[in-house]
């Protein structure tokens, strides 16, 4: 996919509504890690930081795991 921040956000807005409660989404190239290739200004890094790290704790989504450049987010169970 397109790694520009705007493109990552557009994909998210277009597709995230289809994820069920407790569903998981993986973002690739979305995290800085030792000896990694991504940079702080990389589109997926910027989007994940803005959308999931800087949001209020009552967000519908939360980061559940991070491995190398991958960030996994999960939709919290709806009541």
C-alpha positions as CSV (number, residue, x, y, z in Angstrom):
1,X,0.0,0.0,0.0
2,X,0.8,3.7,-0.2
3,X,2.9,4.7,2.7
4,X,2.1,8.4,2.7
5,X,0.4,9.4,5.9
6,X,-2.7,10.6,4.0
7,X,-3.0,7.3,2.2
8,X,-2.7,5.3,5.4
9,X,-5.4,7.4,7.0
10,X,-7.7,7.1,4.0
11,X,-7.3,3.2,4.1
12,X,-8.1,3.3,7.8
13,X,-11.2,5.5,7.3
14,X,-12.4,3.3,4.4
15,X,-11.9,-0.1,6.1
16,X,-11.8,0.1,9.9
17,X,-15.6,0.2,10.2
18,X,-15.7,-3.4,8.9
19,X,-13.6,-4.7,11.9
20,X,-15.6,-6.5,14.5
21,X,-15.4,-6.0,18.2
22,X,-12.1,-7.5,19.5
23,X,-10.9,-7.6,15.9
24,X,-7.3,-6.9,15.1
25,X,-5.6,-4.7,12.5
26,X,-1.9,-4.9,11.7
27,X,0.0,-1.8,10.5
28,X,3.3,-2.5,8.7
29,X,6.2,-0.1,8.8
30,X,4.4,1.7,11.6
31,X,7.0,1.6,14.4
32,X,10.5,2.6,15.2
33,X,12.7,-0.2,16.4
34,X,16.5,-0.9,16.8
35,X,18.2,-1.3,13.4
36,X,14.9,-0.6,11.7
37,X,14.3,1.2,8.5
38,X,11.3,3.4,9.4
39,X,11.8,7.0,10.5
40,X,9.7,9.3,12.7
41,X,8.4,11.1,9.6
42,X,7.3,7.9,7.8
43,X,3.6,7.9,7.0
44,X,2.5,4.7,8.9
45,X,4.6,5.8,11.9
46,X,3.0,9.2,12.0
47,X,-0.5,7.9,11.5
48,X,-0.3,5.2,14.2
49,X,1.3,7.7,16.6
50,X,-1.5,10.3,16.0
51,X,-4.4,7.9,15.8
52,X,-3.6,5.4,18.6
53,X,-0.8,6.8,20.9
54,X,-2.1,10.4,21.2
55,X,-5.8,9.6,21.6
56,X,-7.8,9.6,24.8
57,X,-7.8,6.4,26.9
58,X,-11.5,6.0,26.1
59,X,-10.7,5.4,22.4
60,X,-12.5,2.6,20.6
61,X,-9.1,1.2,19.6
62,X,-6.0,0.2,21.5
63,X,-2.5,-0.9,20.7
64,X,-2.2,-4.6,21.8
65,X,1.2,-5.7,20.4
66,X,4.3,-4.3,18.7
67,X,6.9,-6.4,16.9
68,X,9.7,-4.9,14.8
69,X,7.9,-2.5,12.4
70,X,4.4,-4.0,13.1
71,X,1.8,-2.4,15.3
72,X,-1.4,-4.4,16.1
73,X,-4.5,-2.5,17.2
74,X,-7.7,-4.0,18.4
75,X,-11.2,-2.7,18.5
76,X,-12.5,-2.8,22.1
77,X,-15.5,-4.9,22.7
78,X,-18.7,-2.9,22.3
79,X,-21.3,-3.1,25.1
